[in-house]
Amino acid sequence: MQVTEFVEGTPNWVDLATPDPAGAKDFYTKIFGWSYEDLPTDQGAPYTMVYKDGKRVAGLSINPDGFPSVWAQYIAVDDCDASTAKAVSAGGTVMMPPMDAMGSGRFSFVTDPSGAYVGLWQAVTHRGADIINEPGAWGWSELMTDDVEGAKAFYKAALGLEGDTQDMGGTDYTMLKTGDRSVAGLMAKPMPEIPSHWHVYFATNNVDTTCETIKAHGGSVIVEPMEIPVGRMATAMDPFGATFSVFSMPEWPTE
């Protein structure tokens, strides 16, 4: 789906912090057919734009020493400074204060009260992903938390997101909404030992084939392919420790 606008509260971008950008590029090209453009930054190391068929789908950068390899989630805001202040008032913690991003936007990073890390992005020239929910592109994000009700209260106070909890295949699942539109998911984390975090999903034509490709190129499959109410999904880890899921929906053609 082509995207022209992200309203406040809508997840709009994901990027990968990895200890091995070159290795990550090679891996994800084999998985999703991505291409890349390295852009200069004032931090020295480049920031890489990730493309699928010429459309921006994600970002990639080297992670600071000692930080885990992770896919980070950004949420669109109209005023980064004001939204960061709202997040603090709602019980969040500022991990990176608002700063300009080379003229493309202004951003900060906060943690919600359960410790999940999320970016707040105020667009200038870079609004976010050009396409979403198409094979080879990011398609969905969900917060896995140890405090569902606390998270619902936080994201409503900080970003205006309403939580609508539903039964989905015997499991409580909360849709985070802007108006009538569901923009992200929220659920109790499946294992107590994992930290609360935002988890990202990438669309693919065929989940099973993609999982075999992941295994063949140094990644691992943590949750084997399974049916879910809206399609089929699996969870994987890249060779450098970043986790992500892949999913397909019935209306997409299979390979």
PALO-685187 format. One record per residue (C-alpha): x, y, z; residue in one letter. Coordinates in Angstrom, 3 decimals. Each point is the difference from the previous one (the first is absolute). Layout:
// residues N
<site c1="X" c2="Y" c3="Z" papa="a"/>
...
***
This chain:
// residues 255
<site c1="0.000" c2="0.000" c3="0.000" papa="m"/>
<site c1="1.360" c2="3.393" c3="-1.008" papa="q"/>
<site c1="0.105" c2="2.455" c3="2.901" papa="v"/>
<site c1="-0.367" c2="3.754" c3="-0.386" papa="t"/>
<site c1="-0.556" c2="1.086" c3="3.611" papa="e"/>
<site c1="0.426" c2="-1.240" c3="3.556" papa="f"/>
<site c1="-2.265" c2="1.666" c3="2.538" papa="v"/>
<site c1="1.218" c2="0.512" c3="3.559" papa="e"/>
<site c1="0.132" c2="-3.253" c3="1.940" papa="g"/>
<site c1="0.562" c2="-2.170" c3="-3.068" papa="t"/>
<site c1="3.099" c2="-2.219" c3="-0.158" papa="p"/>
<site c1="1.836" c2="1.358" c3="-3.028" papa="n"/>
<site c1="3.548" c2="-1.361" c3="-0.138" papa="w"/>
<site c1="2.235" c2="-2.839" c3="1.170" papa="v"/>
<site c1="3.752" c2="-0.253" c3="-0.041" papa="d"/>
<site c1="2.607" c2="-2.556" c3="0.895" papa="l"/>
<site c1="2.941" c2="0.665" c3="2.292" papa="a"/>
<site c1="2.535" c2="-2.727" c3="-0.667" papa="t"/>
<site c1="3.681" c2="-0.675" c3="0.785" papa="p"/>
<site c1="0.610" c2="-1.084" c3="-3.609" papa="d"/>
<site c1="-1.736" c2="2.230" c3="-2.565" papa="p"/>
<site c1="1.672" c2="-1.730" c3="-2.953" papa="a"/>
<site c1="-0.998" c2="-3.431" c3="1.243" papa="g"/>
<site c1="-3.531" c2="1.172" c3="0.754" papa="a"/>
<site c1="-0.359" c2="1.453" c3="-3.495" papa="k"/>
<site c1="1.057" c2="-3.288" c3="-1.538" papa="d"/>
<site c1="-2.389" c2="-1.988" c3="2.202" papa="f"/>
<site c1="-3.086" c2="2.148" c3="-0.546" papa="y"/>
<site c1="0.613" c2="0.276" c3="-3.735" papa="t"/>
<site c1="-0.233" c2="-3.780" c3="-0.159" papa="k"/>
<site c1="-3.145" c2="-0.033" c3="2.146" papa="i"/>
<site c1="-1.979" c2="2.938" c3="-1.403" papa="f"/>
<site c1="1.806" c2="1.153" c3="-3.159" papa="g"/>
<site c1="0.967" c2="3.340" c3="1.518" papa="w"/>
<site c1="2.411" c2="2.583" c3="-1.383" papa="s"/>
<site c1="1.821" c2="2.760" c3="1.878" papa="y"/>
<site c1="1.223" c2="3.578" c3="-0.096" papa="e"/>
<site c1="2.584" c2="1.177" c3="2.551" papa="d"/>
<site c1="-0.571" c2="3.598" c3="1.086" papa="l"/>
<site c1="2.577" c2="2.150" c3="1.818" papa="p"/>
<site c1="-0.713" c2="1.084" c3="3.582" papa="t"/>
<site c1="1.650" c2="2.381" c3="2.424" papa="d"/>
<site c1="0.806" c2="-2.991" c3="2.239" papa="q"/>
<site c1="2.493" c2="-1.396" c3="-2.502" papa="g"/>
<site c1="-1.549" c2="-3.392" c3="-0.753" papa="a"/>
<site c1="-2.575" c2="0.089" c3="-2.804" papa="p"/>
<site c1="-3.719" c2="-0.537" c3="0.367" papa="y"/>
<site c1="-1.266" c2="-2.442" c3="-2.604" papa="t"/>
<site c1="-3.330" c2="0.348" c3="-1.748" papa="m"/>
<site c1="-1.521" c2="-3.354" c3="-0.859" papa="v"/>
<site c1="-2.036" c2="-0.378" c3="-3.176" papa="y"/>
<site c1="-2.355" c2="-2.563" c3="-1.476" papa="k"/>
<site c1="-0.567" c2="0.547" c3="-3.729" papa="d"/>
<site c1="1.175" c2="3.597" c3="0.342" papa="g"/>
<site c1="-2.292" c2="0.830" c3="2.952" papa="k"/>
<site c1="1.298" c2="0.805" c3="3.477" papa="r"/>
<site c1="-0.961" c2="-2.713" c3="2.486" papa="v"/>
<site c1="2.448" c2="0.264" c3="2.926" papa="a"/>
<site c1="3.326" c2="1.292" c3="1.283" papa="g"/>
<site c1="3.233" c2="-1.606" c3="1.167" papa="l"/>
<site c1="2.970" c2="1.197" c3="2.042" papa="s"/>
<site c1="2.854" c2="-1.295" c3="2.096" papa="i"/>
<site c1="-0.920" c2="-0.292" c3="3.657" papa="n"/>
<site c1="2.111" c2="1.532" c3="2.777" papa="p"/>
<site c1="2.368" c2="-2.338" c3="1.827" papa="d"/>
<site c1="-1.775" c2="-2.007" c3="2.638" papa="g"/>
<site c1="-3.495" c2="0.561" c3="-1.374" papa="f"/>
<site c1="-2.061" c2="-2.978" c3="-1.178" papa="p"/>
<site c1="-0.790" c2="-0.561" c3="-3.647" papa="s"/>
<site c1="-3.623" c2="1.047" c3="-0.330" papa="v"/>
<site c1="-2.748" c2="1.175" c3="-2.309" papa="w"/>
<site c1="-1.220" c2="3.359" c3="1.368" papa="a"/>
<site c1="-3.497" c2="1.393" c3="-0.396" papa="q"/>
<site c1="-0.838" c2="3.661" c3="-0.697" papa="y"/>
<site c1="-3.405" c2="1.647" c3="0.418" papa="i"/>
<site c1="-1.053" c2="3.144" c3="-1.852" papa="a"/>
<site c1="-0.572" c2="3.144" c3="2.071" papa="v"/>
<site c1="-0.829" c2="3.568" c3="-0.963" papa="d"/>
<site c1="2.357" c2="1.576" c3="2.561" papa="d"/>
<site c1="2.851" c2="-2.154" c3="1.298" papa="c"/>
<site c1="0.795" c2="2.240" c3="2.966" papa="d"/>
<site c1="-3.613" c2="0.189" c3="1.141" papa="a"/>
<site c1="-0.584" c2="-3.742" c3="-0.460" papa="s"/>
<site c1="3.186" c2="-0.830" c3="1.895" papa="t"/>
<site c1="-1.213" c2="2.159" c3="2.876" papa="a"/>
<site c1="-3.387" c2="-1.767" c3="-0.087" papa="k"/>
<site c1="1.759" c2="-3.364" c3="0.124" papa="a"/>
<site c1="1.889" c2="1.063" c3="3.128" papa="v"/>
<site c1="-3.207" c2="1.283" c3="1.622" papa="s"/>
<site c1="-1.624" c2="-3.359" c3="-0.756" papa="a"/>
<site c1="2.778" c2="-1.906" c3="1.784" papa="g"/>
<site c1="2.528" c2="-0.503" c3="-2.778" papa="g"/>
<site c1="3.734" c2="0.651" c3="0.096" papa="t"/>
<site c1="2.052" c2="1.953" c3="-2.537" papa="v"/>
<site c1="2.849" c2="-2.111" c3="-1.366" papa="m"/>
<site c1="1.016" c2="2.458" c3="-2.736" papa="m"/>
<site c1="-1.272" c2="3.593" c3="0.149" papa="p"/>
<site c1="-1.521" c2="1.670" c3="-3.070" papa="p"/>
<site c1="2.548" c2="0.791" c3="-2.695" papa="m"/>
<site c1="0.053" c2="0.879" c3="-3.670" papa="d"/>
<site c1="0.812" c2="-2.700" c3="-2.537" papa="a"/>
<site c1="1.945" c2="1.718" c3="-2.777" papa="m"/>
<site c1="-3.050" c2="1.959" c3="-1.151" papa="g"/>
<site c1="-2.148" c2="-3.103" c3="-0.588" papa="s"/>
<site c1="-1.883" c2="0.261" c3="3.275" papa="g"/>
<site c1="0.255" c2="0.318" c3="3.756" papa="r"/>
<site c1="-0.051" c2="-2.993" c3="2.311" papa="f"/>
<site c1="0.414" c2="-1.299" c3="3.518" papa="s"/>
<site c1="0.032" c2="-3.398" c3="1.670" papa="f"/>
<site c1="-1.984" c2="-0.799" c3="3.107" papa="v"/>
<site c1="-0.850" c2="-3.083" c3="1.973" papa="t"/>
<site c1="-3.553" c2="-0.622" c3="1.127" papa="d"/>
<site c1="-0.591" c2="-0.930" c3="3.671" papa="p"/>
<site c1="0.602" c2="-3.703" c3="-0.742" papa="s"/>
<site c1="3.394" c2="0.772" c3="-1.556" papa="g"/>
<site c1="-0.864" c2="-0.373" c3="-3.690" papa="a"/>
<site c1="2.134" c2="2.275" c3="-2.191" papa="y"/>
<site c1="-1.709" c2="2.085" c3="-2.701" papa="v"/>
<site c1="0.941" c2="2.908" c3="-2.246" papa="g"/>
<site c1="-2.129" c2="3.103" c3="-0.533" papa="l"/>
<site c1="0.409" c2="1.443" c3="-3.503" papa="w"/>
<site c1="-1.039" c2="3.490" c3="-1.138" papa="q"/>
<site c1="0.303" c2="0.037" c3="-3.774" papa="a"/>
<site c1="1.578" c2="2.768" c3="-2.031" papa="v"/>
<site c1="1.086" c2="-1.538" c3="-3.315" papa="t"/>
<site c1="-0.160" c2="-3.665" c3="1.081" papa="h"/>
<site c1="-3.532" c2="-0.988" c3="0.989" papa="r"/>
<site c1="0.720" c2="-3.727" c3="0.390" papa="g"/>
<site c1="-0.397" c2="-3.112" c3="-2.123" papa="a"/>
<site c1="-1.117" c2="0.449" c3="-3.612" papa="d"/>
<site c1="-1.840" c2="-3.340" c3="-0.002" papa="i"/>
<site c1="-1.253" c2="-2.281" c3="2.736" papa="i"/>
<site c1="-1.801" c2="-3.316" c3="0.171" papa="n"/>
<site c1="1.390" c2="-1.267" c3="-3.297" papa="e"/>
<site c1="2.355" c2="-2.954" c3="-0.458" papa="p"/>
<site c1="3.525" c2="1.154" c3="0.808" papa="g"/>
<site c1="-1.189" c2="2.944" c3="2.093" papa="a"/>
<site c1="-0.739" c2="0.558" c3="3.657" papa="w"/>
<site c1="-3.663" c2="-0.648" c3="0.677" papa="g"/>
<site c1="-0.912" c2="-0.054" c3="3.683" papa="w"/>
<site c1="1.372" c2="0.766" c3="3.454" papa="s"/>
<site c1="-1.115" c2="-1.064" c3="3.439" papa="e"/>
<site c1="1.031" c2="0.783" c3="3.533" papa="l"/>
<site c1="0.730" c2="-3.028" c3="2.148" papa="m"/>
<site c1="-0.258" c2="1.116" c3="3.607" papa="t"/>
<site c1="-0.275" c2="-1.236" c3="3.570" papa="d"/>
<site c1="-2.676" c2="2.617" c3="0.731" papa="d"/>
<site c1="-2.748" c2="0.139" c3="-2.612" papa="v"/>
<site c1="-2.279" c2="2.382" c3="1.884" papa="e"/>
<site c1="2.889" c2="2.297" c3="0.920" papa="g"/>
<site c1="1.140" c2="0.052" c3="-3.621" papa="a"/>
<site c1="-3.495" c2="0.864" c3="-1.229" papa="k"/>
<site c1="-0.107" c2="2.927" c3="2.422" papa="a"/>
<site c1="3.488" c2="1.199" c3="-0.951" papa="f"/>
<site c1="-0.480" c2="-0.018" c3="-3.781" papa="y"/>
<site c1="-3.368" c2="1.717" c3="0.327" papa="k"/>
<site c1="1.442" c2="2.766" c3="2.187" papa="a"/>
<site c1="3.216" c2="0.415" c3="-2.009" papa="a"/>
<site c1="-1.218" c2="-0.533" c3="-3.564" papa="l"/>
<site c1="-3.786" c2="-0.058" c3="0.029" papa="g"/>
<site c1="-0.241" c2="-3.690" c3="-0.878" papa="l"/>
<site c1="-3.138" c2="-1.796" c3="1.140" papa="e"/>
<site c1="0.280" c2="-3.634" c3="1.069" papa="g"/>
<site c1="-2.665" c2="-2.457" c3="-1.173" papa="d"/>
<site c1="0.512" c2="-3.441" c3="1.541" papa="t"/>
<site c1="-1.469" c2="-2.930" c3="-1.916" papa="q"/>
<site c1="0.070" c2="-3.781" c3="0.134" papa="d"/>
<site c1="2.225" c2="-1.234" c3="-2.816" papa="m"/>
<site c1="0.115" c2="-3.761" c3="-0.212" papa="g"/>
<site c1="-0.358" c2="-0.422" c3="3.745" papa="g"/>
<site c1="2.558" c2="2.688" c3="0.878" papa="t"/>
<site c1="-0.709" c2="3.550" c3="1.104" papa="d"/>
<site c1="1.420" c2="2.383" c3="-2.592" papa="y"/>
<site c1="-0.274" c2="3.780" c3="0.121" papa="t"/>
<site c1="-0.250" c2="2.104" c3="-3.122" papa="m"/>
<site c1="1.493" c2="3.466" c3="0.409" papa="l"/>
<site c1="-2.105" c2="2.410" c3="-2.027" papa="k"/>
<site c1="0.005" c2="3.521" c3="-1.358" papa="t"/>
<site c1="-3.686" c2="0.663" c3="-0.489" papa="g"/>
<site c1="-1.511" c2="-3.117" c3="-1.558" papa="d"/>
<site c1="3.259" c2="-1.201" c3="-1.527" papa="r"/>
<site c1="2.116" c2="-2.703" c3="1.647" papa="s"/>
<site c1="3.658" c2="1.002" c3="-0.317" papa="v"/>
<site c1="1.846" c2="-2.398" c3="2.331" papa="a"/>
<site c1="-0.495" c2="-2.872" c3="2.387" papa="g"/>
<site c1="0.584" c2="-0.505" c3="3.713" papa="l"/>
<site c1="0.159" c2="-3.252" c3="1.911" papa="m"/>
<site c1="1.370" c2="-1.593" c3="3.118" papa="a"/>
<site c1="3.539" c2="-1.195" c3="-0.746" papa="k"/>
<site c1="-0.024" c2="-3.749" c3="-0.645" papa="p"/>
<site c1="3.000" c2="-0.850" c3="2.183" papa="m"/>
<site c1="0.755" c2="1.648" c3="3.353" papa="p"/>
<site c1="3.749" c2="0.016" c3="-0.596" papa="e"/>
<site c1="-0.100" c2="2.244" c3="-3.060" papa="i"/>
<site c1="-0.085" c2="3.775" c3="0.581" papa="p"/>
<site c1="-2.948" c2="2.128" c3="-1.004" papa="s"/>
<site c1="0.645" c2="1.178" c3="-3.552" papa="h"/>
<site c1="-1.459" c2="1.099" c3="-3.333" papa="w"/>
<site c1="0.090" c2="-2.865" c3="-2.487" papa="h"/>
<site c1="-0.082" c2="0.481" c3="-3.783" papa="v"/>
<site c1="-1.498" c2="-2.133" c3="-2.768" papa="y"/>
<site c1="1.045" c2="-0.132" c3="-3.653" papa="f"/>
<site c1="-2.340" c2="-1.191" c3="-2.719" papa="a"/>
<site c1="0.926" c2="-2.867" c3="-2.278" papa="t"/>
<site c1="-1.689" c2="-2.015" c3="-2.714" papa="n"/>
<site c1="0.759" c2="-3.322" c3="1.677" papa="n"/>
<site c1="0.878" c2="-0.301" c3="3.685" papa="v"/>
<site c1="1.287" c2="-3.571" c3="-0.234" papa="d"/>
<site c1="2.318" c2="0.710" c3="-2.934" papa="t"/>
<site c1="1.279" c2="3.156" c3="1.703" papa="t"/>
<site c1="0.798" c2="-1.959" c3="3.166" papa="c"/>
<site c1="2.016" c2="-2.515" c3="-1.985" papa="e"/>
<site c1="1.934" c2="2.869" c3="-1.595" papa="t"/>
<site c1="0.633" c2="1.531" c3="3.433" papa="i"/>
<site c1="1.445" c2="-3.287" c3="1.277" papa="k"/>
<site c1="2.096" c2="-0.475" c3="-3.129" papa="a"/>
<site c1="1.712" c2="3.369" c3="0.444" papa="h"/>
<site c1="0.962" c2="-0.061" c3="3.654" papa="g"/>
<site c1="-3.202" c2="1.054" c3="1.711" papa="g"/>
<site c1="-2.190" c2="-2.082" c3="2.262" papa="s"/>
<site c1="-3.727" c2="-0.553" c3="0.312" papa="v"/>
<site c1="-1.213" c2="0.451" c3="3.579" papa="i"/>
<site c1="-3.687" c2="-0.655" c3="-0.627" papa="v"/>
<site c1="-0.643" c2="-2.348" c3="-2.906" papa="e"/>
<site c1="-2.648" c2="0.937" c3="-2.576" papa="p"/>
<site c1="-3.508" c2="-0.086" c3="1.404" papa="m"/>
<site c1="-3.502" c2="1.049" c3="-0.917" papa="e"/>
<site c1="-1.410" c2="3.116" c3="1.653" papa="i"/>
<site c1="-3.497" c2="1.503" c3="-0.396" papa="p"/>
<site c1="1.159" c2="2.383" c3="-2.757" papa="v"/>
<site c1="2.448" c2="-2.247" c3="-1.878" papa="g"/>
<site c1="3.260" c2="-1.805" c3="0.732" papa="r"/>
<site c1="3.059" c2="1.151" c3="1.961" papa="m"/>
<site c1="3.341" c2="-1.028" c3="1.480" papa="a"/>
<site c1="2.605" c2="1.687" c3="2.191" papa="t"/>
<site c1="3.688" c2="0.053" c3="-0.871" papa="a"/>
<site c1="3.385" c2="1.352" c3="1.069" papa="m"/>
<site c1="2.593" c2="1.359" c3="-2.401" papa="d"/>
<site c1="3.643" c2="-1.169" c3="0.277" papa="p"/>
<site c1="0.827" c2="2.973" c3="2.258" papa="f"/>
<site c1="-2.749" c2="-0.434" c3="2.590" papa="g"/>
<site c1="-2.853" c2="2.247" c3="-1.196" papa="a"/>
<site c1="-3.431" c2="-1.618" c3="0.170" papa="t"/>
<site c1="-2.879" c2="0.625" c3="-2.389" papa="f"/>
<site c1="-3.037" c2="-1.808" c3="-1.348" papa="s"/>
<site c1="-1.179" c2="-0.755" c3="-3.506" papa="v"/>
<site c1="-3.623" c2="-0.366" c3="-1.018" papa="f"/>
<site c1="-2.194" c2="-0.578" c3="-3.000" papa="s"/>
<site c1="-3.678" c2="0.590" c3="-0.599" papa="m"/>
<site c1="-2.354" c2="-2.178" c3="-2.058" papa="p"/>
<site c1="-0.560" c2="2.533" c3="-2.772" papa="e"/>
<site c1="3.688" c2="0.167" c3="-0.920" papa="w"/>
<site c1="1.295" c2="-2.346" c3="-2.706" papa="p"/>
<site c1="2.268" c2="-2.786" c3="1.199" papa="t"/>
<site c1="3.306" c2="-0.892" c3="-1.587" papa="e"/>
***
